[in-house]
Amino acid sequence: MNKLHFPYVNLPLEFITLLKINLPATTAPGPVFDVIRPNRALYSILENAFKEFDDGRGVEKVMTALGWSNFRERMASIYVYKMMYGDYPSRTNMELVEDIHELETRFSAHSVNSFSRLFMLGFYLKMANLHIQQREDNQFLEIKIPYEISTILKLSQGRSEKIDWLILIVVHLNAALGDKMLINNLAAGKKFEDLYEMMSRDSQELMSHNLLAYGSSIQEPDVFLYEKV
């Protein structure tokens, strides 16, 4: 991982709320639109963007037909388009979220499937990269999750509900210590606190900054308040 500082990104509250709660892939529209419906402007944006799928019964029936996962990805594409072009689109575009879907697929074996936290991490990274590229006027600046992280996560037991936090912590440990040292120490039963102490001061500060930026962006301070991730 390069040493880019993660930016704070003002992510859409309703969408982030939905990505953090337990929603099976075949969920009914009720729990989703209980979150969306109070924001009438958002509801209108969705009606417009999903009108190609609307048979006259409204956007909530569209979600039922598409399923939560497909609806969620198409909804994300609306926000990505807005970030890129400054206005909301008249239709959804799955090509804009292919990299988010790829990240979710890559780590799905380590996640609780009814939560969308992997997708949320990918969504944050997508929006953060667009933010950085626009700020620096450099399309090549990009925060990436290294592929060796998948190998490291195989050492863990079971699935993590908050897989996004786990991935980010492992990414920073790996960048600071190297994959061989990290794997050897994890295999030896070293705790994350011990590994953190092995990092340089600069690496510790970068990790703290980036986790704070991510936590603020998804409006979740939990990792700084509780021991267990």
Helices and strands as residue ranges (DSSP letters): H 13-20, H 29-36, H 40-49, G 51-53, H 59-66, H 68-85, G 94-97, H 98-106, G 108-110, H 117-136, H 148-153, H 163-177, H 179-187, H 192-198, H 201-217, G 222-224
